[in-house]
Amino acid sequence: MIYLIYLALVPLSLIITLVAIILAPILPAFATQQWGWCDNHSRFEEGPRLPTWLNWFQTPDNSLDGDATFQTINGTGYLAKIKWLIRNPAYSFALRYLTPPYNASYQGDNTIRDNDNAKAGWCLVHANGLFQFTLIAPIGFNRCFMVNLGWNVRALVDDNVQPKPDPYQATFVFSPRISGFR
């Protein structure tokens, strides 16, 4: 059933992503100072956030100022907010919050990765009713074809991610792309 829901959400996600990019220059005008998570869910503080009715465009783990690295590179002004919204278009669309027990399992190779120390293969993860399928296939010239589908739940079966966040933010993903393979 989740696969059918996913198939219905993909075209909707593409449309909403396009709308998010088009609206990015306007959305900061609706922001108000509100309390919430900042710096990738590491602290709770006041920052510019969108109203509830625009929450699909907001990153729930950061304000519109972005995380610390983004702020160092881009600052916190109006243009930086636009860049953050374009970098994370419709981030909260189809977002699901998972709570323990995570009941996560995988098939394939959970150690595959693109970019540095790349490793080809595939991995299918199931966790709390959601799935994530990742495929990495080298195409030469230090590049690979990477497909990432479902909800980002692979960290729930990654032994290097400890402790597991509670709650866990499973973001929606439809991301076929060319990536590095070094």
C-alpha positions as CSV (number, residue, x, y, z in Angstrom):
1,M,0.0,0.0,0.0
2,I,2.8,2.5,0.9
3,Y,4.2,2.0,-2.6
4,L,0.9,3.1,-4.2
5,I,0.7,6.1,-1.9
6,Y,4.3,6.9,-2.9
7,L,3.5,6.7,-6.6
8,A,0.6,9.2,-6.1
9,L,2.8,11.5,-4.1
10,V,5.7,11.7,-6.7
11,P,3.9,13.9,-9.3
12,L,2.4,16.0,-6.5
13,S,5.9,16.4,-5.0
14,L,7.3,17.6,-8.3
15,I,4.6,20.2,-8.7
16,I,4.9,21.4,-5.1
17,T,8.7,21.6,-5.5
18,L,8.4,23.8,-8.6
19,V,5.9,26.0,-6.8
20,A,8.3,26.2,-3.8
21,I,11.1,27.4,-6.0
22,I,8.9,30.0,-7.7
23,L,7.6,31.3,-4.4
24,A,11.0,31.3,-2.6
25,P,11.5,35.1,-3.2
26,I,8.0,35.8,-1.6
27,L,7.9,33.4,1.3
28,P,10.3,35.2,3.6
29,A,7.8,38.1,3.7
30,F,5.5,35.9,5.6
31,A,8.1,34.9,8.2
32,T,7.7,35.9,11.9
33,Q,10.1,35.3,14.8
34,Q,9.0,32.0,16.5
35,W,10.5,29.5,18.8
36,G,11.6,26.2,17.2
37,W,14.4,23.9,16.4
38,C,17.6,25.3,14.9
39,D,20.9,24.0,13.6
40,N,19.6,20.7,12.4
41,H,17.6,19.9,15.5
42,S,20.5,20.6,17.9
43,R,19.0,23.5,19.8
44,F,15.6,25.3,20.4
45,E,15.6,29.0,19.9
46,E,13.8,31.9,18.3
47,G,14.2,32.4,14.6
48,P,12.4,33.4,11.4
49,R,9.7,30.8,10.5
50,L,6.8,30.5,8.2
51,P,3.2,30.4,9.5
52,T,1.6,27.0,10.0
53,W,-0.4,27.3,6.7
54,L,2.9,27.4,4.8
55,N,4.6,24.6,6.8
56,W,5.3,22.5,3.7
57,F,7.9,25.1,2.7
58,Q,9.6,25.2,6.2
59,T,12.4,23.0,7.4
60,P,11.3,21.8,10.8
61,D,14.8,21.4,12.1
62,N,16.0,24.9,11.2
63,S,14.7,28.4,10.9
64,L,14.7,30.2,7.5
65,D,18.3,31.3,8.5
66,G,19.4,27.7,7.9
67,D,21.9,25.7,9.8
68,A,25.3,27.0,11.2
69,T,27.3,26.0,8.1
70,F,24.8,27.7,5.8
71,Q,24.8,30.8,7.9
72,T,28.6,31.0,7.9
73,I,28.6,30.9,4.1
74,N,25.5,32.9,3.3
75,G,24.7,35.1,6.3
76,T,21.1,35.6,7.6
77,G,19.6,38.3,5.3
78,Y,16.7,38.2,2.9
79,L,18.7,36.7,0.1
80,A,20.1,34.0,2.4
81,K,16.5,33.0,3.3
82,I,15.6,32.7,-0.4
83,K,18.7,30.6,-1.0
84,W,17.7,28.3,2.0
85,L,14.2,27.9,0.6
86,I,15.5,27.1,-2.9
87,R,18.1,24.6,-1.4
88,N,15.3,22.9,0.5
89,P,12.2,23.3,-1.6
90,A,9.0,21.9,-0.1
91,Y,11.1,20.2,2.5
92,S,8.2,19.2,4.8
93,F,5.9,17.9,2.0
94,A,4.9,14.3,3.0
95,L,7.3,14.5,6.0
96,R,6.6,11.7,8.5
97,Y,7.7,11.6,12.1
98,L,8.7,8.1,13.4
99,T,9.0,7.2,17.0
100,P,10.6,4.1,18.6
101,P,10.5,1.2,18.3
102,Y,11.7,1.8,14.8
103,N,11.3,-1.8,13.5
104,A,13.8,-1.2,10.7
105,S,15.2,-3.8,8.4
106,Y,17.0,-3.8,5.1
107,Q,17.9,-5.9,2.0
108,G,20.9,-5.4,-0.2
109,D,24.0,-3.6,0.9
110,N,23.6,-0.9,3.5
111,T,27.2,0.3,3.0
112,I,26.7,1.7,-0.5
113,R,27.5,5.4,-1.1
114,D,28.3,7.9,-3.7
115,N,31.0,10.6,-3.8
116,D,34.2,9.9,-1.7
117,N,34.8,6.2,-0.9
118,A,32.0,5.3,-3.2
119,K,30.6,1.8,-3.4
120,A,28.1,0.6,-6.0
121,G,25.0,-1.5,-5.2
122,W,21.4,-1.2,-3.9
123,C,19.7,-1.1,-0.6
124,L,16.0,-1.3,0.3
125,V,15.1,-0.3,3.9
126,H,11.7,-0.7,5.6
127,A,10.9,1.1,8.8
128,N,7.6,1.7,10.6
129,G,5.6,1.4,7.4
130,L,7.8,3.5,5.2
131,F,10.5,2.5,2.7
132,Q,13.7,3.9,1.1
133,F,15.3,2.4,-2.0
134,T,18.8,3.5,-3.0
135,L,20.7,2.4,-6.1
136,I,24.2,3.5,-7.0
137,A,25.5,2.4,-10.4
138,P,28.9,3.7,-11.7
139,I,28.8,5.2,-15.2
140,G,32.5,6.1,-15.6
141,F,34.5,9.4,-15.4
142,N,34.2,9.4,-11.6
143,R,30.4,9.6,-11.8
144,C,27.5,7.3,-10.9
145,F,23.8,7.2,-11.5
146,M,22.1,7.4,-8.0
147,V,18.4,6.8,-7.4
148,N,16.9,7.6,-4.0
149,L,13.2,6.9,-3.6
150,G,10.8,6.7,-0.7
151,W,11.4,8.4,2.7
152,N,14.8,9.0,4.1
153,V,14.9,6.2,6.7
154,R,18.2,4.5,5.8
155,A,19.9,6.1,8.9
156,L,17.7,3.8,11.0
157,V,19.7,0.8,9.9
158,D,23.1,2.6,9.9
159,D,25.2,1.6,12.9
160,N,27.2,4.8,12.5
161,V,24.1,6.9,13.4
162,Q,23.9,6.6,17.2
163,P,21.8,7.4,19.1
164,K,18.8,7.3,16.8
165,P,16.9,10.6,16.9
166,D,13.5,10.5,18.7
167,P,11.4,11.4,16.9
168,Y,13.0,10.6,13.6
169,Q,12.1,12.9,10.7
170,A,11.5,10.8,7.6
171,T,11.6,13.3,4.6
172,F,10.0,12.4,1.3
173,V,12.5,11.8,-1.5
174,F,12.3,11.3,-5.3
175,S,15.8,11.8,-6.4
176,P,17.3,10.2,-9.5
177,R,20.6,12.0,-10.4
178,I,24.1,11.9,-11.5
179,S,26.6,12.0,-8.6
180,G,30.2,11.6,-7.9
181,F,31.9,8.2,-7.6
182,R,35.4,8.5,-6.3
